[in-house]
Amino acid sequence: MDTSSSPDETPPGSPIVAIIGSARLEEPDPAWQQALALGSALGGRGWRVMTGGYGGLMGAAARGAREAGATVIGLPMRGWAGLTPSPWCTELRWADDYSQRLRHLLAADAVVALAGGVGTLGEAAVVWSALQTEPGAARLVLLGTRWRRLREAFATELVIGPDDLRLAPVAEDVDEALPILERVLAAGPAGVPAPRG
């Protein structure tokens, strides 16, 4: 596994919070500013931050965390030769395929989903599904009104019950997301609810 050689300033036992979101949204989009603020807030708490390893919201979150002195783990793909990993990452965990990349993501302590497209939706859904079946699965927080509307649509159109919805709380902004993250991280690994499909 290739990694960068930047010094690690974050204690190795600190939680890893993954941030997923669109690579297409850049400054001055408000979502970019939100990602920067989230990365900064997480890094300021001494938490390690994981992103997809590229630009857009991932790059903004990585920059905010790095400027706060945190370790930033990126998850670039070997096959995506046309893309360059974010310079804000201090460690790169290269993946040969998408399933390997998802395994890295699922190893985080918590995942925060920002605004995004199909890739972000897919990653959030995998984390959410793992919470239903895997002991110690990464916790999930959905950030923003877009996710609130989507979650409401899921509850209406899919076979999803109240227990499933509780596994994916929605925060309106960074200030609301932080206490949710603190609470779920302090609670320790997620338990496994009764099996469901």
C-alpha positions as CSV (number, residue, x, y, z in Angstrom):
1,M,0.0,0.0,0.0
2,D,1.4,3.4,-1.0
3,T,1.2,6.2,1.6
4,S,2.3,9.7,1.7
5,S,5.2,10.7,3.9
6,S,3.7,13.7,5.7
7,P,4.0,13.6,9.5
8,D,1.1,12.2,11.5
9,E,0.1,14.8,14.1
10,T,-3.1,13.1,15.2
11,P,-2.9,10.5,18.0
12,P,-3.2,7.0,16.4
13,G,-6.0,5.9,18.6
14,S,-8.3,8.8,17.8
15,P,-11.5,8.1,15.9
16,I,-11.6,8.0,12.1
17,V,-14.5,10.0,10.7
18,A,-15.0,9.5,6.9
19,I,-16.5,12.3,4.9
20,I,-18.2,11.4,1.6
21,G,-19.5,13.9,-0.9
22,S,-19.3,15.2,-4.5
23,A,-16.0,15.7,-6.3
24,R,-17.9,18.1,-8.6
25,L,-18.8,20.9,-6.1
26,E,-16.0,23.4,-5.7
27,E,-15.5,26.8,-4.1
28,P,-17.5,29.1,-3.8
29,D,-20.4,26.6,-3.6
30,P,-21.9,26.7,0.0
31,A,-21.5,22.9,0.2
32,W,-17.7,23.4,-0.3
33,Q,-17.6,25.8,2.6
34,Q,-19.6,23.4,4.7
35,A,-17.2,20.6,3.9
36,L,-14.2,22.8,4.8
37,A,-15.9,23.8,8.1
38,L,-16.7,20.1,8.9
39,G,-13.1,19.0,8.2
40,S,-11.8,21.8,10.4
41,A,-14.2,21.0,13.2
42,L,-13.3,17.3,13.2
43,G,-9.6,18.0,12.9
44,G,-9.9,20.5,15.8
45,R,-11.2,17.7,18.0
46,G,-8.2,15.6,17.3
47,W,-10.1,13.1,15.1
48,R,-8.6,11.5,12.0
49,V,-10.5,12.4,8.8
50,M,-11.0,10.1,5.9
51,T,-12.1,11.2,2.4
52,G,-12.3,9.7,-1.1
53,G,-8.9,11.4,-1.6
54,Y,-9.7,13.7,-4.4
55,G,-11.1,17.2,-5.0
56,G,-14.5,18.9,-4.6
57,L,-16.1,18.4,-1.2
58,M,-13.5,15.7,-0.4
59,G,-10.7,18.1,-1.0
60,A,-12.4,20.8,1.1
61,A,-12.9,18.5,4.0
62,A,-9.3,17.3,3.7
63,R,-8.0,20.9,3.7
64,G,-10.0,21.9,6.7
65,A,-8.9,18.9,8.7
66,R,-5.2,19.3,7.6
67,E,-5.1,23.0,8.5
68,A,-6.5,22.0,11.9
69,G,-3.5,19.6,12.3
70,A,-5.3,16.3,11.8
71,T,-4.3,13.2,9.9
72,V,-6.2,13.0,6.6
73,I,-6.6,9.6,5.0
74,G,-7.4,9.5,1.3
75,L,-8.9,6.6,-0.6
76,P,-7.7,7.0,-4.2
77,M,-8.3,4.3,-6.9
78,R,-5.3,2.9,-8.8
79,G,-7.4,2.6,-12.0
80,W,-8.4,6.3,-12.0
81,A,-5.2,7.4,-13.7
82,G,-6.6,10.7,-14.8
83,L,-7.2,12.0,-11.3
84,T,-4.6,13.3,-8.8
85,P,-5.1,12.7,-5.1
86,S,-5.7,15.8,-2.9
87,P,-2.4,17.3,-1.6
88,W,-4.2,17.8,1.7
89,C,-4.1,14.0,2.4
90,T,-1.3,12.8,4.8
91,E,-1.9,9.1,4.1
92,L,-3.2,7.4,1.0
93,R,-4.8,4.0,1.1
94,W,-4.9,3.0,-2.5
95,A,-7.6,0.6,-3.7
96,D,-7.4,-1.7,-6.7
97,D,-11.2,-1.8,-7.1
98,Y,-14.3,-0.3,-5.7
99,S,-15.0,-3.1,-3.2
100,Q,-11.6,-2.6,-1.7
101,R,-12.3,1.2,-1.4
102,L,-15.6,0.4,0.3
103,R,-13.8,-1.9,2.8
104,H,-11.6,1.1,3.8
105,L,-14.7,3.3,4.2
106,L,-16.5,0.7,6.3
107,A,-13.5,0.5,8.6
108,A,-14.1,4.1,9.8
109,D,-15.7,4.8,13.1
110,A,-18.3,7.1,11.6
111,V,-19.3,8.4,8.1
112,V,-20.7,11.8,7.3
113,A,-22.5,12.1,4.0
114,L,-22.5,15.5,2.4
115,A,-24.1,16.7,-0.8
116,G,-23.3,14.4,-3.7
117,G,-24.4,12.2,-6.6
118,V,-24.8,8.5,-7.3
119,G,-21.4,7.6,-5.8
120,T,-22.1,9.4,-2.6
121,L,-25.6,7.8,-2.4
122,G,-24.2,4.4,-3.0
123,E,-21.5,4.8,-0.3
124,A,-24.0,6.1,2.2
125,A,-26.4,3.2,1.4
126,V,-23.6,0.6,1.9
127,V,-22.8,2.2,5.3
128,W,-26.4,2.3,6.3
129,S,-27.0,-1.3,5.2
130,A,-23.9,-2.4,7.2
131,L,-25.4,-0.8,10.3
132,Q,-28.3,-3.1,10.0
133,T,-26.2,-6.3,10.0
134,E,-22.6,-5.8,11.0
135,P,-21.5,-5.5,14.6
136,G,-19.2,-2.5,15.1
137,A,-20.3,-1.0,11.8
138,A,-19.4,2.7,11.1
139,R,-22.0,5.1,12.3
140,L,-23.7,7.3,9.7
141,V,-24.7,10.9,9.8
142,L,-26.5,12.6,6.8
143,L,-25.7,16.3,6.6
144,G,-28.0,18.8,4.9
145,T,-31.6,19.4,3.8
146,R,-31.1,17.4,0.6
147,W,-30.5,14.3,2.8
148,R,-33.6,15.1,4.9
149,R,-35.8,15.1,1.8
150,L,-34.2,11.9,0.4
151,R,-34.6,10.1,3.7
152,E,-38.3,11.1,3.8
153,A,-38.7,9.8,0.2
154,F,-36.9,6.6,1.2
155,A,-39.3,6.2,4.2
156,T,-42.3,6.6,1.8
157,E,-41.1,4.6,-1.2
158,L,-39.0,1.9,0.3
159,V,-39.6,-0.8,3.0
160,I,-37.9,1.1,5.8
161,G,-39.1,1.3,9.3
162,P,-38.4,3.7,12.2
163,D,-35.5,1.6,13.5
164,D,-33.8,1.9,10.1
165,L,-34.3,5.6,10.0
166,R,-32.8,6.0,13.4
167,L,-29.6,4.5,12.0
168,A,-29.2,7.5,9.7
169,P,-29.8,10.7,11.6
170,V,-29.9,14.0,9.6
171,A,-28.1,17.1,10.8
172,E,-29.0,20.4,9.1
173,D,-25.5,21.9,9.5
174,V,-22.1,21.3,11.0
175,D,-23.0,22.6,14.4
176,E,-25.8,20.1,14.6
177,A,-23.7,17.2,13.2
178,L,-20.9,17.6,15.8
179,P,-22.9,16.6,18.9
180,I,-24.5,13.7,17.0
181,L,-21.0,12.4,16.1
182,E,-19.7,13.0,19.6
183,R,-22.7,11.0,21.0
184,V,-22.4,8.0,18.6
185,L,-18.6,7.8,19.0
186,A,-18.9,8.0,22.8
187,A,-21.4,5.1,22.7
188,G,-18.9,2.8,21.2
189,P,-19.4,0.2,18.4
190,A,-22.8,-0.1,17.0
191,G,-24.8,-3.2,18.1
192,V,-26.6,-5.3,15.5
193,P,-30.4,-4.9,15.5
194,A,-32.7,-7.8,14.5
195,P,-32.0,-9.0,10.9
196,R,-34.0,-7.3,8.3
197,G,-33.9,-6.9,4.5
